[in-house]
Amino acid sequence: MILLTTNIQAQNISLIEKMASQGYAKRFDDTIACLKIQKQALALAIKNKSKEDQVICYSYLALTQRRLINLKAYIHYADRAYYLSKKVNKTRVKAHAALAMGSLKSYIEDQPEALNYLLEAYRLFTKVKAHDQCARIASDISYLFSPESPSKVEKYAREAIEHARKSGDAESELYARLAFGSYLIDKMETGTQTDWRNAVAFFEQTVWIAQRNADKIDSKSNMGIAYINLADLYTKGPKPLNEKSFLENLEKATLIAKKYNIKIIYRSAIGLKGFYLTQKGNYAQAQVVFAEGIKYQKSLPYTDNYILATFYNSLKDLSVKRNDFKAYYAYDTLFTKYNQLKYKASAESMLQNSEARYESSKKAERIKELVLENELQQKNKLLGYIIAAVLLIGLVFMFRSYYYRQRYYQKREDFLKQEQTNSALKMQLMEKDTMENLSARLSLERRLLRSQMDPHFIFNALGNIQSMILQKDTAPAVSYLNKFAKLTRQVLEQSREETIWLEEEINTLKNYIELQQLRLNNGFDYTIQCDNAIQKDILIPPLLLQPFIENAIEHGIKPMPSTTRGLIEIYFKLDEKQQILICTIKDNGIGLAASKKLKADNAHQSLSTTITDERLSKMQKENPDAGFQIIERDALAEGHGCIVILNIPIL
């Protein structure tokens, strides 16, 4: 079986490919979620018009359909991936397409074509150092070369192990070790006892690795195969049989099959156990085991005629050994029935695969024709562009010649002088207008920057940092300095922007408020909430909210008695009809009236609110609802403090 990595490595992989790969990883435990995620990834790739991501999504979908035994969909997705790959140049993308097509050819038993595509995929994945994919593809190539070319089986199986080692992926390592173990088992058939011992030692190490990394391996069936192979090896070794090791590995395979509902492993375990009991002479128990296997097989939603024929044949042999010829006749009748069905199913499968090979070859030829037609169309289109360009240049040249010749006879010199005069005046007006606009913008930026970076706030912040350093409070000082540097950078950057994301404005507010908390010894709390309907990626004018937060802290919270803890509440609500963002700022400070009395003794004057009012007034030209209002909480019977309501236009 062709498998792809779910352990995404740093191989210049797109987010859509990661999404498709994560969906493919669920193919063993949640098929519905697997297909849903992969189709979502494909829809996103189509929306982004990314042919590269579309090829990879089609490839993953093709391999998923193989597991679902849906040949029609398998062919559709594999062909689609391979056709689109002809229109891209990315090596990794072409490798995925070749892998999907090689997997399809292997499934429909077209071995020569399967080798061609898989070798191409192996070469391309090796080029981009995708060792996890290389490990699995090399393993599948070794299976395809078996048993005709043992040297190539060994070559690619060893390369698979080496790639798996480089990838560090436990699932790829198990897959590669099973391929090499298959080579050792084939070699053992014509080898010596040493070959058998080498095979046993290799599989003992394999099951140990699999057991150690069980949580990292998605394909639990491969773990079961490792245990089954090891148990089977014990039956082929020197006598007497190591029954303890045989039964332990058989039991582990059975547990995996039952836990993860792996039917093929469960059937293999039953067959192997029945064979063992038969060899041991325990015919009655062997009969029970084979009967259990038949019952289990018939309980499945599909019928495996090959397995049923095998189990009934085993029961026939047991009947002969027990001299129960009546049972032999009954089992022989059922064996004949399922054996005939087996051959019929095999013939239908061969016919289906033949038709699939024929259709696939037709589509491959059609793909080549379409690629050639596309290349020819591109060449014809390019030639048409060249001819059109030559004609256009000729027409332009003729027109210009005629135009200038006419001007020459219509007082050319006087006209040119007048044109030069007009151009000079126009340039002067444009330069004057540009300079005025630039000057106004720079002036507003300087005023806005000055309003945000209040000198008193800067000096207080630096004074607090100095005090912390002198008191050797290194950690708080570093935290304060980092937040102060981050806020300074945010204000400098945002003061030059026309618009910013709401999320950026909220982050700047959080940083500013947390600095003020540090400055005022955490004497107040704050909350920031957004209505559920608000998306944080909407665009608003920058640096609108900070001046009002500053006023709430400086003139509302700061003068409060130390026994009272301050609170600032910020809430955002969207008015889609008016296209404005409504921001409500509440504080439980001393209120407007008390604040005005204190301002008489305070030399600090903040222009930030005035500048914000000017900015909102300019915005009212495009959005009449833009502006703000300040309300005493006493007037609303909500206690002390102020409420500021800003209507911010969404840009």
N, C-alpha and C positions, 0 to 999 in steps of 0.2 A: 504494500500500500504506500502511496506517496503521501508524505506528511510535510507540513511546513512548520517553521518555528513560531512559537508563541513568546519566546524570550527575545524581545526586540533589542537589538544592539545598535551602537552608534554607527550606522551605515548610511547616513544622509536619508533617513526615512521620513516621509511626510506624515502629518497628523492623520490624514485619511487612511493611509496604509496601516498605521498603528491601530486605528479603529477597526478596520477590516480584519486585521490579525487577531485582535482581542475577541471579535465575534467568532472567528474560526476556532479559537481555543475552547469554545464552549460546545464544540460539535459532539463531544462524548456524553456530556451530562445534561445539556439543554438545547435540543435541536431548534426549537422555535426561537429562542433568544439568539441563537447562532445566526440563523437566516435573517432575523429582523435587524440585527446590528449590521450585518454585511450589506443588506439592501439599503439601509440608511446611509452607510458610507458611500455606496454607489450613487445614490441620489445626490449626495453632497458633491461628489466628483463631477457629476453631469452638470450640476448647478454652477460649479466653478469653471466648467469647460476645460477640465484637466484630463487630457487623454491618458497621461501617465498613470494617474490614480484610477481611471476607469479600467485600464488594462489589469492592474493589480486586483481591483475589486472583482472583476469578472473571473480572474484566475482562482481567487479564494472561493468564489461561489461554485466554480466548476468542481474543485476538489471536495467541497461539501456535498455536492450532488452525488459524487462517487460513493461517499459513505451512505447516502440515502438510497443508493441503487436506483437512481432516476437517470437512465441513459439518455433520454431525449434532452432533458435540461442540461445534463453533463456535456453533451455535444454542443448545444447552443452556446453555453458560457465559454467553453474552451475555444470554439471557433471565433467567437466574438473577441476574446482576449487576443488571440493570435492575429486576427485581421487588424485590430487597432494598433497592435505593436509595430506593424509595418510603417505607421505614420509617426513614430517617435524614435529618438536616437539614444535614450537613456539605457545604459547597459542593464541595470537592475530590473527595469520594466520588461525588457526583452527576455531576460532570464525567467521571470515569472510566467510569461506567455508560453515559452518553450517548455517549462515544467508542466503547465496545465495540459498542453497538447501531448507531451510524452506520457503523462499519466493516463490520458484518454486512450492512446494507442496501446498502452500496456493492458488496460482494462478490456479492450475489445480484441486482445490477443494478436495484435499486429506488431510482433516483436522487432522486426528490422526498423520500422518507423519509430517505434518507442525508443529504441536505442539511439537513433539519430537525434531525436528531440531532447532526450535526457542528457546525452553527451554535450549537446549545445548548451543546455541549461547549466550543466556542471561547469563548463568552460566559462560561461558568463558570470556565474556566482563566484567562481574562484577569482575572477578578475577584480571583483569588488570586495573580496575577502569576507564574503558572507559564509563563515565556516559552518554555522548551524544548518543552513540549507544544503551546503556541499556534503555534509556528513550523511544526510538522509538520501540525497540523490545518488551519491556513490554507493550506498547500501542497495538501493533499488537496481542500479546498474549491475551490481555483482549478482543479484538474483536473476536478472535477465540473461546473463552469460552462463548460468548454471543449467545443465551439467556439461554443456558442450565444450567450454573453455575454462578448465580449472585454474589455469595461470591468471586469466583475467578476473575470475571470481576472487582469487586471493588478492590480486593487485588493488581492485577497487574496494574490497572489504577492509584492507589495511589502510587505504587512504581515508576511508570513512571514519575509522577510529582516530586517525591523526587529526582530521578536521574537527571531530567531536571534542577531542582534548583541547584544541585551540579555542573552541567556542565556549567551553565551560558550562554547556547546557546539559543537564542531567538526562533529559528526554532524548536528545540527539545521541548522547553516549550510549544509552540503552539500545536505541535503534541500530546503531553501528555495531555494537557488540553482538546483537542477534544475527546480523548479516555475517559477521566473521565466524560466529558459532555455527551457523549453517554450513559454512565452508569446512569447518573442522569435522562436522558430522558426516558430510559427503566424503571427506578424505578418510575417515575412520572405516568406512564400508569396505575399502580395499587395503586398509593399513594393518598396523600391528597393535598389540596391547598398549604400547607407548602412545600411539595416536589416541586410543580410547582414554587413557589417563590424562593426556593433555586436554582433550575435549571436556572431561569432567572437571578438571581444575579450572578451566576457563569459565565454564558455566557456574561453578560454585562462586567464583569471584563476581560474575555478572549478577547473580541473585543477591549477593551481599551488597553490591553497589546500588541495585534497584531498591532494596529494602531500606538502605540508609537515606536515599533521596526520594522516597515514595511520595512525599508531599509536593515535590517539584515536577512530578511526572503526570501529565494529563492522560496519556494513553495507557490506562491500567491493563488493557489487554496484552500489551507487550510484557508487562511484569508477569502476567499469568503464563505467557508463552515461554518465558525464561524458566519458570518452575516446571512446566510440563516437559520441556526439552531435557532438563536435568534429571527428572524422574525417569524419563524414557531411556536416557543414557545408562542409568543404573541397571535396567533390565537387559541391556546389551553387553554388560561387562562380564567378568569372570564369575563363575559360580563358587560358592553359594551367593545368592543375591543379597546385597546390603539392604535388607528390608526396612530397617529403621530410617535410613536416609531417603529411600524410595517413597515410603509412606508419608514422611514429613513434607517433602516437596510436593507430593500429590495433594496433600491436605491444604497446603498453602495456596496452590493453584485453585483448588475448589473453593476456598474461602474468598479469594479475589473474585472468582466467577459469580458467586452468590451475592457478594456485597455490591458489586457494580453491574450485576445482571449481564455478564458477558457470556452469551450462549455458547459460542464456539469453544471457549475454554472449558465450560462445564461439560459439554459433550465429549471433549478430548479426555478430560479427567475420568469420566465414566468408562469410556472405552479402554483407557490404559489400566484402570483398576480391574475391569472385567478380564482383560487379558492376563493380568498378574494372578488373579484368583484361579483362572483356568489352568495356567502353567503350574500353579501350586497344587492343583487337584481338588480345590474347594469348589466343585461344580454347582452345588446348590446356591451358595452365596453369589457365585458369578452370574447365575441365572437371574437372581434378584437384582443385581446391579444392572444387567443389560435390560431387564424389564423396566427398571426405573428410568433408564435412558430413553427407552421407547415412549414411556408415558410422558416424560418431560418434553420430548420432541413433538409429540402430538398435541401438547398443550399450547404450543407456540402458534402465532397467527399465520405462519407460513409452514409449508411442508418441505423438509429436506429429504428427498427420496434417497440420496446417496447414503446419508447417515442411517436411515431406517433399514435400508438393504443391508448395510454392514452389520447392524445390531442383530437383525434376524438371521443373517448368515452365521454369526457367532453363536446364537442360540441353537441353530441346526447342529453345529459342531458339538456343542454341549450335550444335545440330545443323543447323538451317536455314542459319545463317551459314556452316557448314562444308560444306554440301551433302551431309550424311550422313543421308539419309532413312531408312535402315534403323535407325540409332540413334534417329532422331526417332520412329519408330513404337514402338520399345521403350520410350522415355521417356514417350511419350504414353499408352501403356497403363498404366504405373505412375502417371503423373500423374492419369489418370482414376480409378484405384483409390483413391488417397489423397485426391483431391479429394472423391470421394463419401463417403469415411469422415470427411473434415473436416466436410462438411455434416451428416452423421449425428451426429457428436460434438457439433457446434454445436447441433443440434436437441435432443439429449439434455440438453445443458447448459442450454438455455433452458427445457426442461420441468422439469428439476431445480430451477432457480432460481425458476420459477413456483410449483412446489409449496412451495419453501422460503418464498417471499413469502407464500403463502396460509397456511401453518402459522404463520409469524411474526406475520401480522396477527391470526390467531385467538388466538395466545398473548397478543398485545398487548391485545386486547379482554378476554381472560380476566383479565389483570393488572389492567386498569381495574376490572373487576367485583369482583375480590378486594379491591382497595384500597377501593372503595365499601362492600363488605360489612364490611371491617375497621373502617372509620370508623363504620358503623352499629352494629356490635357494641360499639365503644368508647363510643358515645353511650348505647346501651342499658345497658351495664354501669355507666356513670356514673349514669344515672338510677336503676338498681337500688340502687346504693350510697347515693344520696341518700334514697330511700324507706326503706331499711333503717336509715339513721342517724336519720331522723325517728321511725320506730317505736321504735328503741332508746331515744332520748331520752325519748319519751313513757312507755315502760315504766319507765325509771329514775326519772322524775319521779313516777309513780304509786307505785312501790315505796317511794321515799323518803318520800312523803307518808304512806303507810300505816305505815311503820316509825316515824317520829317521832310520829305520832298515838298508836301503841301505847305508846311509851316515856313519853309524857306521862301516861298513866294508870297507869304502873307505877313510881311514886315517882321521877320524873325527876330531881329535884334531888339526892337522896341518891346515886343511881347516877352522876351526872356528877361529884360531889365525889370519890367513890371512884376513878373513872376518871382524874381529874386527878392524884390522889395516886399512883396506880400509874404513870402516864406520867412524873411527875416523878422517881420512884425509878429508873425504867428509863433515863431520859436521863442521870441522874447516873452510873449504872453504866456506860453506854456511853461517856460522856466519860472516866471513870476508866480504862476498859479501853483506849480509843483513845490516851490520853496515855501510858499505860504502854508500849503497843506502839511508839508513835512515839519515846518516849525510848530504848527498847531498840534500835530500829533506828538512830537517830542516833548512839547510843553505839558500836554496832558499826561504822557507817560511819566515825566519827572514828578509832576504833582501827585499822580497816583502812587508812584513808588515811595515818595516821601510820606504820603498819608499812611501807607501800609507799614513801612519801616520807621515807626515813631522813634525819635531820638531817645526819649525817656525810657521806652521799652528796651531799646538796644543797650543803653547804659546800665539799666537795672539788671538785664540779663548777664552782661559781662561782669557786673559787680557781684552778682550771686555766684557766678563761676569762680571768680577770684576768691570769694569768701570760702567756698567749698574746698578749693585747692589749699588755702592757708590752713584750714581745719583738717586737712589730709583726708577729706571725704572723696577719695579718688573716683570710686564707681559712680556716685551721683553726679560728680562734676563732669565725667566723661559722657554720661547719658544726657545731661543738660546741654553740653557743648554739641553733641551729635544732633540733638533735636533742633538747637538754635541754627546750626549750619544747614540742616535740611530745610528748615523754614525759610532761611535767607535765600537759598537756591530756588525754592519753589516760587517765592514772591518775585525774584528777579526774572525767572523764566516766564511766569504767567503774566507779568506786567507788559510783556512784549507781544502777547498773543491776543488775537481778536476774540477767540472763543476757546473754551476748555470743556472737558467732560465734567458732568456733575460729580462723578466719583473723585476726580482730581480736586475739585473745590472742597469736598467733604474731607479728604485726606489732609489738605492744607489746614482746614479749620481744626481738625483733631490735633495736629502738630502744634498749632498756635495755642489752643486751649490747654494742652498738656504742659507747655512751657509756662503758661500763666499759673497753672496749678503748682508747678515746682517753685515759681517765684513767690507765690502767696502761701507756701507751706501746706499745700493741699487743703486749703480752707474752703473749697467749694467743690461740687460735683457737676457733671454735665451729662446730657443724653442727646443723641442724634438719631432721629427716626425718619424713615421714608415710607410713604404710602405704598401699598402692594402694587399699585398700577404703574409706579414709576420705574422706568429703566434707567440705570445709572450711567448709561452711555449717551444721554441727551446732552446737547451743547448749550451752554449759557455764557454770558459775558464773564470775564475773570474778575476776581478780587472785589466782589460786591458785598459779601457778607461779613468779612473780617472787621470793618469799622464798627458795625453794630455790636459785634461780640466784644470788641475792645471797650466800647461805651458801657456795656452791661457790666463788665468786670471792673473797670476803673471807677465809674460813677455810681454803680449800683451795689456790686458785691463787696468791693474793697472797703468802703466806709462802714460796713456792717459791724456790729459788736462781735468780738471773738467767740462769744458763746453761741452765736447763731451760725449755722452752716449754710453756705450759699448753694444755689442750684440754678443752672442754666439749661433750658429745654429747647431743642431745635427740632422742628418738624417740617417736612416737605410734603406738599400735596400738589397734584397735577390738575390743571384746568384745561382739558383738551379742546374745549369749544373756543376759549379765548387764546389758546396757544401760549399760556403763561405757567410758570412754576411759582406756586405760592409758598413762601418760607415764613414760618412763624417762630419768633425768638422770644422766649419768656425768661424772666429772671425774678428772683424773690428778694431783690435788693431794697435800697431805701426809698426808691421811687423818684419821679421827676422833680417834685416840689423840693424834697430834701436835698436832692443833687444840685439844684440851681442855687440853693443857699451856700453850699460848700464851694461852688465854682468861683464865687467872689474872692475866696482866699487862695484859689489854685491858679498859678501863673500858666499852667500847661493848657494850650489851646489846640484842639484837634480839628483839622480841616477835612478829615476823611469823610465825615457825614455830608458836608457841603459838596465835596467833589462827587460823591456817590449820587447825591440829588441831581447835580448837573448831568451826570452820565445817564441817569434814568430819564431825565427830561428830554435829552437828545433821542433816546430810544422811543419816546412817545410819538415821534413822527411816524414810525412804522407800526408801533403797537400802543394805542392810546391807553391801555390798561396798565402800562408799566408805571411803577412808583412805589412809595412806601408811606406808612403811617405809624405813629407811636401813640400808645394808649396806656393810661395809668391803670394798674390792676385794681386800685381802690374803687375806681368808677364802675368796675364790673363785679365788685364784691368778691374778688378772688384773693384778697390779702394785699400785702405790699409788693412793690416791684413794677416792672414795665412789660408791655407787650409790643413788639415791633412786627409789623406784617409787611413783607416785601412782595411785590408782584414782579417777577423776573421774566422777561421775554425769552422764549425758547428759540434759539437761532438755528 
